Amino acid sequence: MTSGSPDRSPRRTPEQNKARLVGLFVLGVAVVLLVSSVTWFGSDQAGVGIAQLVCGLVVAGVGGFLVRRADTRG
């Protein structure tokens, strides 16, 4: 970045930063749920694995919503 170019990064308030961090944490939990659901299928408990996949997808949707909402607030 040169000294004469404008700063194009968005400025966030502390509340937006907190909301974004919560959203990213929730997305991380969703990734863990989705990745670890494979172990249920390996132990012949497909019902639990499917339920965990569904929960992981729902949590991922909530996390994505929170991150997008934090980025669009202004």
N, CA, C and O atoms as a Maestro MAE file, in Angstrom:
{
 s_m_m2io_version
 :::
 2.0.0
}

f_m_ct {
 s_m_title
 :::
 protein
 m_atom[296] {
  # First column is atom index #
  i_m_mmod_type
  r_m_x_coord
  r_m_y_coord
  r_m_z_coord
  i_m_residue_number
  s_m_chain_name
  s_m_pdb_residue_name
  s_m_pdb_atom_name
  i_m_atomic_number
  :::
  1 25 0.835 -1.173 0.000 1 A "MET " " N  " 7
  2 3 0.000 0.000 0.000 1 A "MET " " CA " 6
  3 2 0.882 1.238 0.000 1 A "MET " " C  " 6
  4 15 1.799 1.345 0.814 1 A "MET " " O  " 8
  5 25 0.625 2.137 -0.868 2 A "THR " " N  " 7
  6 3 1.392 3.368 -0.895 2 A "THR " " CA " 6
  7 2 0.773 4.375 0.058 2 A "THR " " C  " 6
  8 15 -0.374 4.234 0.481 2 A "THR " " O  " 8
  9 25 1.544 5.377 0.380 3 A "SER " " N  " 7
  10 3 1.060 6.340 1.370 3 A "SER " " CA " 6
  11 2 -0.082 7.198 0.839 3 A "SER " " C  " 6
  12 15 -0.842 7.758 1.629 3 A "SER " " O  " 8
  13 25 -0.224 7.318 -0.497 4 A "GLY " " N  " 7
  14 3 -1.259 8.159 -1.053 4 A "GLY " " CA " 6
  15 2 -2.561 7.445 -1.344 4 A "GLY " " C  " 6
  16 15 -3.554 8.097 -1.665 4 A "GLY " " O  " 8
  17 25 -2.591 6.112 -1.242 5 A "SER " " N  " 7
  18 3 -3.819 5.387 -1.578 5 A "SER " " CA " 6
  19 2 -4.782 5.370 -0.392 5 A "SER " " C  " 6
  20 15 -4.357 5.270 0.759 5 A "SER " " O  " 8
  21 25 -6.076 5.469 -0.679 6 A "PRO " " N  " 7
  22 3 -7.062 5.469 0.418 6 A "PRO " " CA " 6
  23 2 -7.177 4.089 1.050 6 A "PRO " " C  " 6
  24 15 -6.960 3.068 0.398 6 A "PRO " " O  " 8
  25 25 -7.517 4.082 2.319 7 A "ASP " " N  " 7
  26 3 -7.717 2.823 3.049 7 A "ASP " " CA " 6
  27 2 -9.116 2.319 2.739 7 A "ASP " " C  " 6
  28 15 -10.104 2.960 3.097 7 A "ASP " " O  " 8
  29 25 -9.206 1.180 2.079 8 A "ARG " " N  " 7
  30 3 -10.506 0.655 1.666 8 A "ARG " " CA " 6
  31 2 -11.060 -0.396 2.622 8 A "ARG " " C  " 6
  32 15 -12.141 -0.933 2.379 8 A "ARG " " O  " 8
  33 25 -10.351 -0.698 3.691 9 A "SER " " N  " 7
  34 3 -10.855 -1.691 4.633 9 A "SER " " CA " 6
  35 2 -11.991 -1.085 5.459 9 A "SER " " C  " 6
  36 15 -11.893 0.059 5.903 9 A "SER " " O  " 8
  37 25 -13.062 -1.844 5.664 10 A "PRO " " N  " 7
  38 3 -14.195 -1.299 6.433 10 A "PRO " " CA " 6
  39 2 -13.843 -1.173 7.911 10 A "PRO " " C  " 6
  40 15 -13.158 -2.020 8.484 10 A "PRO " " O  " 8
  41 25 -14.321 -0.117 8.493 11 A "ARG " " N  " 7
  42 3 -14.132 0.078 9.936 11 A "ARG " " CA " 6
  43 2 -15.301 -0.568 10.658 11 A "ARG " " C  " 6
  44 15 -16.461 -0.346 10.309 11 A "ARG " " O  " 8
  45 25 -14.987 -1.366 11.665 12 A "ARG " " N  " 7
  46 3 -16.032 -2.042 12.437 12 A "ARG " " CA " 6
  47 2 -16.031 -1.514 13.864 12 A "ARG " " C  " 6
  48 15 -15.001 -1.125 14.415 12 A "ARG " " O  " 8
  49 25 -17.221 -1.517 14.434 13 A "THR " " N  " 7
  50 3 -17.341 -1.150 15.842 13 A "THR " " CA " 6
  51 2 -16.973 -2.367 16.689 13 A "THR " " C  " 6
  52 15 -16.946 -3.488 16.179 13 A "THR " " O  " 8
  53 25 -16.693 -2.162 17.956 14 A "PRO " " N  " 7
  54 3 -16.400 -3.318 18.825 14 A "PRO " " CA " 6
  55 2 -17.554 -4.322 18.873 14 A "PRO " " C  " 6
  56 15 -17.320 -5.526 18.982 14 A "PRO " " O  " 8
  57 25 -18.794 -3.838 18.792 15 A "GLU " " N  " 7
  58 3 -19.938 -4.746 18.795 15 A "GLU " " CA " 6
  59 2 -19.947 -5.619 17.544 15 A "GLU " " C  " 6
  60 15 -20.260 -6.808 17.611 15 A "GLU " " O  " 8
  61 25 -19.600 -5.018 16.396 16 A "GLN " " N  " 7
  62 3 -19.539 -5.786 15.154 16 A "GLN " " CA " 6
  63 2 -18.425 -6.821 15.216 16 A "GLN " " C  " 6
  64 15 -18.586 -7.940 14.730 16 A "GLN " " O  " 8
  65 25 -17.293 -6.448 15.814 17 A "ASN " " N  " 7
  66 3 -16.203 -7.403 15.954 17 A "ASN " " CA " 6
  67 2 -16.615 -8.588 16.825 17 A "ASN " " C  " 6
  68 15 -16.313 -9.739 16.508 17 A "ASN " " O  " 8
  69 25 -17.307 -8.292 17.925 18 A "LYS " " N  " 7
  70 3 -17.762 -9.369 18.807 18 A "LYS " " CA " 6
  71 2 -18.762 -10.275 18.103 18 A "LYS " " C  " 6
  72 15 -18.685 -11.497 18.220 18 A "LYS " " O  " 8
  73 25 -19.698 -9.681 17.373 19 A "ALA " " N  " 7
  74 3 -20.701 -10.462 16.659 19 A "ALA " " CA " 6
  75 2 -20.047 -11.335 15.590 19 A "ALA " " C  " 6
  76 15 -20.449 -12.481 15.388 19 A "ALA " " O  " 8
  77 25 -19.047 -10.796 14.915 20 A "ARG " " N  " 7
  78 3 -18.348 -11.563 13.887 20 A "ARG " " CA " 6
  79 2 -17.575 -12.718 14.514 20 A "ARG " " C  " 6
  80 15 -17.563 -13.822 13.971 20 A "ARG " " O  " 8
  81 25 -16.933 -12.473 15.647 21 A "LEU " " N  " 7
  82 3 -16.195 -13.537 16.324 21 A "LEU " " CA " 6
  83 2 -17.131 -14.641 16.815 21 A "LEU " " C  " 6
  84 15 -16.788 -15.821 16.739 21 A "LEU " " O  " 8
  85 25 -18.294 -14.272 17.310 22 A "VAL " " N  " 7
  86 3 -19.271 -15.280 17.739 22 A "VAL " " CA " 6
  87 2 -19.716 -16.101 16.538 22 A "VAL " " C  " 6
  88 15 -19.824 -17.324 16.628 22 A "VAL " " O  " 8
  89 25 -19.976 -15.441 15.416 23 A "GLY " " N  " 7
  90 3 -20.368 -16.148 14.203 23 A "GLY " " CA " 6
  91 2 -19.294 -17.104 13.731 23 A "GLY " " C  " 6
  92 15 -19.599 -18.227 13.328 23 A "GLY " " O  " 8
  93 25 -18.032 -16.677 13.774 24 A "LEU " " N  " 7
  94 3 -16.936 -17.558 13.367 24 A "LEU " " CA " 6
  95 2 -16.777 -18.734 14.326 24 A "LEU " " C  " 6
  96 15 -16.457 -19.843 13.899 24 A "LEU " " O  " 8
  97 25 -16.998 -18.500 15.619 25 A "PHE " " N  " 7
  98 3 -16.945 -19.591 16.588 25 A "PHE " " CA " 6
  99 2 -18.033 -20.617 16.299 25 A "PHE " " C  " 6
  100 15 -17.786 -21.822 16.333 25 A "PHE " " O  " 8
  101 25 -19.235 -20.134 16.017 26 A "VAL " " N  " 7
  102 3 -20.347 -21.038 15.709 26 A "VAL " " CA " 6
  103 2 -20.047 -21.827 14.430 26 A "VAL " " C  " 6
  104 15 -20.366 -23.013 14.348 26 A "VAL " " O  " 8
  105 25 -19.444 -21.184 13.442 27 A "LEU " " N  " 7
  106 3 -19.039 -21.904 12.236 27 A "LEU " " CA " 6
  107 2 -18.002 -22.976 12.546 27 A "LEU " " C  " 6
  108 15 -18.031 -24.058 11.959 27 A "LEU " " O  " 8
  109 25 -17.092 -22.682 13.458 28 A "GLY " " N  " 7
  110 3 -16.103 -23.676 13.876 28 A "GLY " " CA " 6
  111 2 -16.746 -24.878 14.546 28 A "GLY " " C  " 6
  112 15 -16.352 -26.019 14.301 28 A "GLY " " O  " 8
  113 25 -17.732 -24.624 15.387 29 A "VAL " " N  " 7
  114 3 -18.465 -25.720 16.027 29 A "VAL " " CA " 6
  115 2 -19.162 -26.566 14.961 29 A "VAL " " C  " 6
  116 15 -19.190 -27.792 15.061 29 A "VAL " " O  " 8
  117 25 -19.719 -25.917 13.950 30 A "ALA " " N  " 7
  118 3 -20.392 -26.636 12.873 30 A "ALA " " CA " 6
  119 2 -19.415 -27.530 12.120 30 A "ALA " " C  " 6
  120 15 -19.748 -28.662 11.769 30 A "ALA " " O  " 8
  121 25 -18.220 -27.028 11.873 31 A "VAL " " N  " 7
  122 3 -17.211 -27.841 11.172 31 A "VAL " " CA " 6
  123 2 -16.863 -29.076 11.992 31 A "VAL " " C  " 6
  124 15 -16.748 -30.173 11.446 31 A "VAL " " O  " 8
  125 25 -16.697 -28.905 13.287 32 A "VAL " " N  " 7
  126 3 -16.390 -30.049 14.151 32 A "VAL " " CA " 6
  127 2 -17.526 -31.060 14.123 32 A "VAL " " C  " 6
  128 15 -17.283 -32.264 14.042 32 A "VAL " " O  " 8
  129 25 -18.759 -30.583 14.189 33 A "LEU " " N  " 7
  130 3 -19.909 -31.491 14.131 33 A "LEU " " CA " 6
  131 2 -19.950 -32.253 12.815 33 A "LEU " " C  " 6
  132 15 -20.189 -33.461 12.798 33 A "LEU " " O  " 8
  133 25 -19.716 -31.549 11.717 34 A "LEU " " N  " 7
  134 3 -19.792 -32.190 10.407 34 A "LEU " " CA " 6
  135 2 -18.659 -33.191 10.206 34 A "LEU " " C  " 6
  136 15 -18.885 -34.284 9.687 34 A "LEU " " O  " 8
  137 25 -17.460 -32.834 10.605 35 A "VAL " " N  " 7
  138 3 -16.320 -33.734 10.402 35 A "VAL " " CA " 6
  139 2 -16.401 -34.952 11.309 35 A "VAL " " C  " 6
  140 15 -16.084 -36.063 10.884 35 A "VAL " " O  " 8
  141 25 -16.819 -34.755 12.547 36 A "SER " " N  " 7
  142 3 -16.842 -35.876 13.488 36 A "SER " " CA " 6
  143 2 -18.044 -36.792 13.302 36 A "SER " " C  " 6
  144 15 -18.083 -37.876 13.884 36 A "SER " " O  " 8
  145 25 -19.023 -36.381 12.504 37 A "SER " " N  " 7
  146 3 -20.196 -37.239 12.291 37 A "SER " " CA " 6
  147 2 -19.838 -38.524 11.559 37 A "SER " " C  " 6
  148 15 -20.575 -39.507 11.639 37 A "SER " " O  " 8
  149 25 -18.721 -38.529 10.852 38 A "VAL " " N  " 7
  150 3 -18.294 -39.720 10.112 38 A "VAL " " CA " 6
  151 2 -18.055 -40.890 11.057 38 A "VAL " " C  " 6
  152 15 -18.264 -42.042 10.678 38 A "VAL " " O  " 8
  153 25 -17.623 -40.611 12.272 39 A "THR " " N  " 7
  154 3 -17.321 -41.701 13.204 39 A "THR " " CA " 6
  155 2 -18.570 -42.507 13.574 39 A "THR " " C  " 6
  156 15 -18.468 -43.701 13.855 39 A "THR " " O  " 8
  157 25 -19.731 -41.877 13.577 40 A "TRP " " N  " 7
  158 3 -20.958 -42.592 13.899 40 A "TRP " " CA " 6
  159 2 -21.302 -43.605 12.810 40 A "TRP " " C  " 6
  160 15 -21.802 -44.693 13.097 40 A "TRP " " O  " 8
  161 25 -21.029 -43.239 11.562 41 A "PHE " " N  " 7
  162 3 -21.322 -44.165 10.474 41 A "PHE " " CA " 6
  163 2 -20.383 -45.368 10.529 41 A "PHE " " C  " 6
  164 15 -20.775 -46.480 10.176 41 A "PHE " " O  " 8
  165 25 -19.155 -45.151 10.968 42 A "GLY " " N  " 7
  166 3 -18.191 -46.247 11.083 42 A "GLY " " CA " 6
  167 2 -18.525 -47.222 12.197 42 A "GLY " " C  " 6
  168 15 -18.092 -48.374 12.155 42 A "GLY " " O  " 8
  169 25 -19.289 -46.784 13.196 43 A "SER " " N  " 7
  170 3 -19.645 -47.667 14.313 43 A "SER " " CA " 6
  171 2 -21.079 -48.171 14.194 43 A "SER " " C  " 6
  172 15 -21.696 -48.529 15.197 43 A "SER " " O  " 8
  173 25 -21.612 -48.201 12.978 44 A "ASP " " N  " 7
  174 3 -22.954 -48.725 12.688 44 A "ASP " " CA " 6
  175 2 -24.064 -48.017 13.462 44 A "ASP " " C  " 6
  176 15 -25.040 -48.647 13.870 44 A "ASP " " O  " 8
  177 25 -23.916 -46.741 13.657 45 A "GLN " " N  " 7
  178 3 -24.966 -45.940 14.281 45 A "GLN " " CA " 6
  179 2 -25.312 -44.792 13.332 45 A "GLN " " C  " 6
  180 15 -25.086 -43.618 13.627 45 A "GLN " " O  " 8
  181 25 -25.865 -45.174 12.188 46 A "ALA " " N  " 7
  182 3 -26.140 -44.209 11.128 46 A "ALA " " CA " 6
  183 2 -27.172 -43.167 11.553 46 A "ALA " " C  " 6
  184 15 -27.104 -42.021 11.110 46 A "ALA " " O  " 8
  185 25 -28.116 -43.544 12.396 47 A "GLY " " N  " 7
  186 3 -29.129 -42.587 12.843 47 A "GLY " " CA " 6
  187 2 -28.519 -41.422 13.596 47 A "GLY " " C  " 6
  188 15 -28.902 -40.270 13.392 47 A "GLY " " O  " 8
  189 25 -27.573 -41.721 14.462 48 A "VAL " " N  " 7
  190 3 -26.898 -40.667 15.216 48 A "VAL " " CA " 6
  191 2 -26.059 -39.817 14.266 48 A "VAL " " C  " 6
  192 15 -26.003 -38.595 14.405 48 A "VAL " " O  " 8
  193 25 -25.409 -40.465 13.298 49 A "GLY " " N  " 7
  194 3 -24.604 -39.732 12.332 49 A "GLY " " CA " 6
  195 2 -25.436 -38.776 11.495 49 A "GLY " " C  " 6
  196 15 -25.030 -37.641 11.244 49 A "GLY " " O  " 8
  197 25 -26.602 -39.242 11.064 50 A "ILE " " N  " 7
  198 3 -27.490 -38.382 10.277 50 A "ILE " " CA " 6
  199 2 -27.987 -37.213 11.123 50 A "ILE " " C  " 6
  200 15 -28.035 -36.075 10.655 50 A "ILE " " O  " 8
  201 25 -28.354 -37.497 12.361 51 A "ALA " " N  " 7
  202 3 -28.810 -36.424 13.254 51 A "ALA " " CA " 6
  203 2 -27.700 -35.392 13.483 51 A "ALA " " C  " 6
  204 15 -27.961 -34.190 13.521 51 A "ALA " " O  " 8
  205 25 -26.475 -35.867 13.633 52 A "GLN " " N  " 7
  206 3 -25.369 -34.941 13.848 52 A "GLN " " CA " 6
  207 2 -25.084 -34.130 12.583 52 A "GLN " " C  " 6
  208 15 -24.734 -32.953 12.670 52 A "GLN " " O  " 8
  209 25 -25.229 -34.746 11.419 53 A "LEU " " N  " 7
  210 3 -25.078 -33.999 10.165 53 A "LEU " " CA " 6
  211 2 -26.122 -32.892 10.052 53 A "LEU " " C  " 6
  212 15 -25.812 -31.763 9.671 53 A "LEU " " O  " 8
  213 25 -27.354 -33.231 10.387 54 A "VAL " " N  " 7
  214 3 -28.425 -32.228 10.320 54 A "VAL " " CA " 6
  215 2 -28.137 -31.081 11.293 54 A "VAL " " C  " 6
  216 15 -28.276 -29.910 10.940 54 A "VAL " " O  " 8
  217 25 -27.738 -31.425 12.516 55 A "CYS " " N  " 7
  218 3 -27.405 -30.383 13.499 55 A "CYS " " CA " 6
  219 2 -26.243 -29.531 13.012 55 A "CYS " " C  " 6
  220 15 -26.260 -28.309 13.157 55 A "CYS " " O  " 8
  221 25 -25.236 -30.174 12.438 56 A "GLY " " N  " 7
  222 3 -24.088 -29.439 11.921 56 A "GLY " " CA " 6
  223 2 -24.470 -28.472 10.817 56 A "GLY " " C  " 6
  224 15 -23.965 -27.351 10.764 56 A "GLY " " O  " 8
  225 25 -25.366 -28.906 9.931 57 A "LEU " " N  " 7
  226 3 -25.813 -28.028 8.853 57 A "LEU " " CA " 6
  227 2 -26.623 -26.843 9.387 57 A "LEU " " C  " 6
  228 15 -26.486 -25.720 8.903 57 A "LEU " " O  " 8
  229 25 -27.459 -27.104 10.382 58 A "VAL " " N  " 7
  230 3 -28.248 -26.015 10.983 58 A "VAL " " CA " 6
  231 2 -27.326 -25.021 11.681 58 A "VAL " " C  " 6
  232 15 -27.487 -23.810 11.533 58 A "VAL " " O  " 8
  233 25 -26.368 -25.531 12.435 59 A "VAL " " N  " 7
  234 3 -25.429 -24.653 13.143 59 A "VAL " " CA " 6
  235 2 -24.588 -23.866 12.142 59 A "VAL " " C  " 6
  236 15 -24.286 -22.696 12.375 59 A "VAL " " O  " 8
  237 25 -24.205 -24.501 11.024 60 A "ALA " " N  " 7
  238 3 -23.442 -23.789 9.994 60 A "ALA " " CA " 6
  239 2 -24.277 -22.666 9.387 60 A "ALA " " C  " 6
  240 15 -23.756 -21.585 9.113 60 A "ALA " " O  " 8
  241 25 -25.549 -22.912 9.178 61 A "GLY " " N  " 7
  242 3 -26.430 -21.867 8.659 61 A "GLY " " CA " 6
  243 2 -26.546 -20.697 9.614 61 A "GLY " " C  " 6
  244 15 -26.513 -19.539 9.197 61 A "GLY " " O  " 8
  245 25 -26.682 -20.997 10.893 62 A "VAL " " N  " 7
  246 3 -26.769 -19.930 11.902 62 A "VAL " " CA " 6
  247 2 -25.461 -19.148 11.960 62 A "VAL " " C  " 6
  248 15 -25.470 -17.919 12.018 62 A "VAL " " O  " 8
  249 25 -24.338 -19.861 11.943 63 A "GLY " " N  " 7
  250 3 -23.037 -19.190 11.978 63 A "GLY " " CA " 6
  251 2 -22.819 -18.307 10.762 63 A "GLY " " C  " 6
  252 15 -22.333 -17.183 10.885 63 A "GLY " " O  " 8
  253 25 -23.176 -18.813 9.590 64 A "GLY " " N  " 7
  254 3 -23.050 -18.007 8.379 64 A "GLY " " CA " 6
  255 2 -23.923 -16.768 8.432 64 A "GLY " " C  " 6
  256 15 -23.511 -15.687 8.011 64 A "GLY " " O  " 8
  257 25 -25.126 -16.929 8.948 65 A "PHE " " N  " 7
  258 3 -26.028 -15.785 9.103 65 A "PHE " " CA " 6
  259 2 -25.431 -14.741 10.042 65 A "PHE " " C  " 6
  260 15 -25.488 -13.543 9.763 65 A "PHE " " O  " 8
  261 25 -24.862 -15.195 11.152 66 A "LEU " " N  " 7
  262 3 -24.287 -14.258 12.125 66 A "LEU " " CA " 6
  263 2 -23.098 -13.500 11.542 66 A "LEU " " C  " 6
  264 15 -22.952 -12.298 11.765 66 A "LEU " " O  " 8
  265 25 -22.253 -14.201 10.799 67 A "VAL " " N  " 7
  266 3 -21.094 -13.532 10.196 67 A "VAL " " CA " 6
  267 2 -21.540 -12.514 9.158 67 A "VAL " " C  " 6
  268 15 -21.026 -11.396 9.122 67 A "VAL " " O  " 8
  269 25 -22.491 -12.892 8.318 68 A "ARG " " N  " 7
  270 3 -22.977 -11.951 7.292 68 A "ARG " " CA " 6
  271 2 -23.668 -10.755 7.934 68 A "ARG " " C  " 6
  272 15 -23.508 -9.624 7.475 68 A "ARG " " O  " 8
  273 25 -24.438 -11.000 8.996 69 A "ARG " " N  " 7
  274 3 -25.133 -9.901 9.663 69 A "ARG " " CA " 6
  275 2 -24.141 -8.935 10.307 69 A "ARG " " C  " 6
  276 15 -24.349 -7.722 10.287 69 A "ARG " " O  " 8
  277 25 -23.060 -9.475 10.878 70 A "ALA " " N  " 7
  278 3 -22.051 -8.619 11.501 70 A "ALA " " CA " 6
  279 2 -21.319 -7.789 10.460 70 A "ALA " " C  " 6
  280 15 -20.938 -6.651 10.734 70 A "ALA " " O  " 8
  281 25 -21.115 -8.346 9.262 71 A "ASP " " N  " 7
  282 3 -20.383 -7.617 8.223 71 A "ASP " " CA " 6
  283 2 -21.246 -6.557 7.548 71 A "ASP " " C  " 6
  284 15 -20.715 -5.574 7.030 71 A "ASP " " O  " 8
  285 25 -22.566 -6.735 7.544 72 A "THR " " N  " 7
  286 3 -23.425 -5.776 6.847 72 A "THR " " CA " 6
  287 2 -23.995 -4.706 7.766 72 A "THR " " C  " 6
  288 15 -24.620 -3.755 7.297 72 A "THR " " O  " 8
  289 25 -23.790 -4.852 9.056 73 A "ARG " " N  " 7
  290 3 -24.286 -3.822 9.967 73 A "ARG " " CA " 6
  291 2 -23.510 -2.542 9.770 73 A "ARG " " C  " 6
  292 15 -22.320 -2.559 9.455 73 A "ARG " " O  " 8
  293 25 -24.176 -1.468 9.954 74 A "GLY " " N  " 7
  294 3 -23.453 -0.229 9.807 74 A "GLY " " CA " 6
  295 2 -24.202 0.899 10.236 74 A "GLY " " C  " 6
  296 15 -23.712 2.026 10.170 74 A "GLY " " O  " 8
  :::
 }
 m_bond[295] {
  # First column is bond index #
  i_m_from
  i_m_to
  i_m_order
  :::
  1 1 2 1
  2 2 3 1
  3 3 4 2
  4 3 5 1
  5 5 6 1
  6 6 7 1
  7 7 8 2
  8 7 9 1
  9 9 10 1
  10 10 11 1
  11 11 12 2
  12 11 13 1
  13 13 14 1
  14 14 15 1
  15 15 16 2
  16 15 17 1
  17 17 18 1
  18 18 19 1
  19 19 20 2
  20 19 21 1
  21 21 22 1
  22 22 23 1
  23 23 24 2
  24 23 25 1
  25 25 26 1
  26 26 27 1
  27 27 28 2
  28 27 29 1
  29 29 30 1
  30 30 31 1
  31 31 32 2
  32 31 33 1
  33 33 34 1
  34 34 35 1
  35 35 36 2
  36 35 37 1
  37 37 38 1
  38 38 39 1
  39 39 40 2
  40 39 41 1
  41 41 42 1
  42 42 43 1
  43 43 44 2
  44 43 45 1
  45 45 46 1
  46 46 47 1
  47 47 48 2
  48 47 49 1
  49 49 50 1
  50 50 51 1
  51 51 52 2
  52 51 53 1
  53 53 54 1
  54 54 55 1
  55 55 56 2
  56 55 57 1
  57 57 58 1
  58 58 59 1
  59 59 60 2
  60 59 61 1
  61 61 62 1
  62 62 63 1
  63 63 64 2
  64 63 65 1
  65 65 66 1
  66 66 67 1
  67 67 68 2
  68 67 69 1
  69 69 70 1
  70 70 71 1
  71 71 72 2
  72 71 73 1
  73 73 74 1
  74 74 75 1
  75 75 76 2
  76 75 77 1
  77 77 78 1
  78 78 79 1
  79 79 80 2
  80 79 81 1
  81 81 82 1
  82 82 83 1
  83 83 84 2
  84 83 85 1
  85 85 86 1
  86 86 87 1
  87 87 88 2
  88 87 89 1
  89 89 90 1
  90 90 91 1
  91 91 92 2
  92 91 93 1
  93 93 94 1
  94 94 95 1
  95 95 96 2
  96 95 97 1
  97 97 98 1
  98 98 99 1
  99 99 100 2
  100 99 101 1
  101 101 102 1
  102 102 103 1
  103 103 104 2
  104 103 105 1
  105 105 106 1
  106 106 107 1
  107 107 108 2
  108 107 109 1
  109 109 110 1
  110 110 111 1
  111 111 112 2
  112 111 113 1
  113 113 114 1
  114 114 115 1
  115 115 116 2
  116 115 117 1
  117 117 118 1
  118 118 119 1
  119 119 120 2
  120 119 121 1
  121 121 122 1
  122 122 123 1
  123 123 124 2
  124 123 125 1
  125 125 126 1
  126 126 127 1
  127 127 128 2
  128 127 129 1
  129 129 130 1
  130 130 131 1
  131 131 132 2
  132 131 133 1
  133 133 134 1
  134 134 135 1
  135 135 136 2
  136 135 137 1
  137 137 138 1
  138 138 139 1
  139 139 140 2
  140 139 141 1
  141 141 142 1
  142 142 143 1
  143 143 144 2
  144 143 145 1
  145 145 146 1
  146 146 147 1
  147 147 148 2
  148 147 149 1
  149 149 150 1
  150 150 151 1
  151 151 152 2
  152 151 153 1
  153 153 154 1
  154 154 155 1
  155 155 156 2
  156 155 157 1
  157 157 158 1
  158 158 159 1
  159 159 160 2
  160 159 161 1
  161 161 162 1
  162 162 163 1
  163 163 164 2
  164 163 165 1
  165 165 166 1
  166 166 167 1
  167 167 168 2
  168 167 169 1
  169 169 170 1
  170 170 171 1
  171 171 172 2
  172 171 173 1
  173 173 174 1
  174 174 175 1
  175 175 176 2
  176 175 177 1
  177 177 178 1
  178 178 179 1
  179 179 180 2
  180 179 181 1
  181 181 182 1
  182 182 183 1
  183 183 184 2
  184 183 185 1
  185 185 186 1
  186 186 187 1
  187 187 188 2
  188 187 189 1
  189 189 190 1
  190 190 191 1
  191 191 192 2
  192 191 193 1
  193 193 194 1
  194 194 195 1
  195 195 196 2
  196 195 197 1
  197 197 198 1
  198 198 199 1
  199 199 200 2
  200 199 201 1
  201 201 202 1
  202 202 203 1
  203 203 204 2
  204 203 205 1
  205 205 206 1
  206 206 207 1
  207 207 208 2
  208 207 209 1
  209 209 210 1
  210 210 211 1
  211 211 212 2
  212 211 213 1
  213 213 214 1
  214 214 215 1
  215 215 216 2
  216 215 217 1
  217 217 218 1
  218 218 219 1
  219 219 220 2
  220 219 221 1
  221 221 222 1
  222 222 223 1
  223 223 224 2
  224 223 225 1
  225 225 226 1
  226 226 227 1
  227 227 228 2
  228 227 229 1
  229 229 230 1
  230 230 231 1
  231 231 232 2
  232 231 233 1
  233 233 234 1
  234 234 235 1
  235 235 236 2
  236 235 237 1
  237 237 238 1
  238 238 239 1
  239 239 240 2
  240 239 241 1
  241 241 242 1
  242 242 243 1
  243 243 244 2
  244 243 245 1
  245 245 246 1
  246 246 247 1
  247 247 248 2
  248 247 249 1
  249 249 250 1
  250 250 251 1
  251 251 252 2
  252 251 253 1
  253 253 254 1
  254 254 255 1
  255 255 256 2
  256 255 257 1
  257 257 258 1
  258 258 259 1
  259 259 260 2
  260 259 261 1
  261 261 262 1
  262 262 263 1
  263 263 264 2
  264 263 265 1
  265 265 266 1
  266 266 267 1
  267 267 268 2
  268 267 269 1
  269 269 270 1
  270 270 271 1
  271 271 272 2
  272 271 273 1
  273 273 274 1
  274 274 275 1
  275 275 276 2
  276 275 277 1
  277 277 278 1
  278 278 279 1
  279 279 280 2
  280 279 281 1
  281 281 282 1
  282 282 283 1
  283 283 284 2
  284 283 285 1
  285 285 286 1
  286 286 287 1
  287 287 288 2
  288 287 289 1
  289 289 290 1
  290 290 291 1
  291 291 292 2
  292 291 293 1
  293 293 294 1
  294 294 295 1
  295 295 296 2
  :::
 }
}
